[in-house]
Amino acid sequence: MNQDTSEFPTAPRLTERQAYEAFIEYLRAWPRETDALNLGDVGSGIDPTVWEDGSPADPAVPSDWAKAAATVLKAGAAGSIEDDHAPAFPETDWLRVLHYFVSSLWPLLGAIPLTPLIAILEQKDSPIPGSHVSSWQLWTQALLRETL
């Protein structure tokens, strides 16, 4: 299978922290018609292994991600001192990081619904319930894995 990605929008370049905030915004934007949406739904949509070119399984993911990233930047999430010298990464790298991050969360949280998932992610430095690791630690591990 191959998918034409020439019309996928490009997200703004983001720092590590901005991308983490954009992921939370991305989850907030998911439709809430049903309470059945969960971490597994997010992971399967982001999965880059379906297409030969590495694009996500859900063709809406890149544009939804670009919108979430733009929302974070517009809201001023770029203003911290730590971001002044932080490297920015292209959108395609972040989609790979997102997939690995969701894959890392799955063994800890399973099919957790999106609303409680967002609450856990918003407490980024607190341990994930039932574990000794925080979502921020998993995020930085995902970033390191995809950028080395």
N, C-alpha and C positions, 0 to 999 in steps of 0.2 A: 504494500500500500504506500502511496505517496500523496502528500497533500500540498497544494500550492499555498505557500505562506507569503507570497509577494504583497498581498493586500493587508496583512496583519499590521496594526498600528505599532509604533515603537513607543515604549514607555520612556519617561524621562530617566536620565541616569540618577541612581540613588546610592546613598551610603547604606551601610549595614543597618543602622537604626531606622532610617527612613523606610527601607524595604520591610522591616519588621512591622512598623506602623501601617504600611500599605497593605500588608497581608491581613491585618486586623480589619482594615477598611474594606478590603476585598470580601472578607467573610460577612461583614455587615451588609454589603450590597446584594448578597444572595437573596433570591425570592423567598418569602416566608409563607407561601400558600399552605405549606404542610409542616408539621413538626417533625416529620420523618427525615428531613435533611440532616446529615451528620458528617463527621470527619471522613468517613469512607467515600461519601459523594464528592467531597472536595478532592481527595486524593485521586480518585479515578478520573476526574476531569482534567487534572493537571498532568497526569501520567504521560511522560514524553516517549515511552517505549512503543506506542502503538504505530506511529508513522516512522518511516525510514529516515526522514529528515529531522527527527527529534522534536517535532512540534507537539503540543499537548493533544490529548484525546478529544477534548471539547474545543472546537474552533473558536468559541467565544472567550476563552480564557485570556488570550493576549490583549484583546480590547478591554475586557473587564479589569485586567491587571493594570493596563495603561491608565484607565480612569481612576482606579484606586491610588496609583502613584501620583497622579496629577492632583487629586484631592488632598493628599498628605502634603505635597509641596505647597499648594495654595493655602492650606491652613497654617503654614509656617512651621512645620515640623523640622525644617532644616536649620533652625536657629541655635542649636546647642554648640558649645565650644568644642565638644568631641567631634562634631561633624565638620568643623572648619578645616581639618586636615585629614579627614577620613577619605579613603578612595571611593569613587563611584564606579558602579558596574553597569554594563548594558542589560537591557531587559531579558534577553535570552538566558543569561547567567542566572538571573533571579528566578526564572521559571524552573530551572533545574534545582536551585536551592529550595524553592517551595516544595517541590516533589519530595526531595530527600527529607525535609523538615516534617512534612505530613507523615511520611513513612516512619520517622523516628517517634512521632507522637502516638501512632496507632497502637503499639504494644502497651503503652502506658494508659491510654484513654479509650481505646476501642471505638465503638460507634457512638461517641458522645455527640449529642445534638449541638448545633452551632451556637446557640445562645450561651450555654455554660462554657463551651470552648472559648468563645470570645472573652468571657469573664476571666478564665484562667490565663489567657494570653495577655490580658491587660495588667495582670500582676506578674510581669515578666521576670522579676527577680525572686519571686516566691517559689518554693518547690511545688511541682505538680502534685496534686493530691495522690497519696500512696507511693510517692517516690522521693528520692533525695536530690533530684535534678530539676532545675528551673527551665521554663520554656526558652528563656534567653540563652541558657547554656546549650540547649539543643540547636537553637538557631545559629549560634556561632560555630558549632560543630558542623552543621550543614553547610555553612559558608566555607569553612576551611576545606571540607571534603570536595566541594565543587570548584574551588579556585586554586588548589595545589596542583 
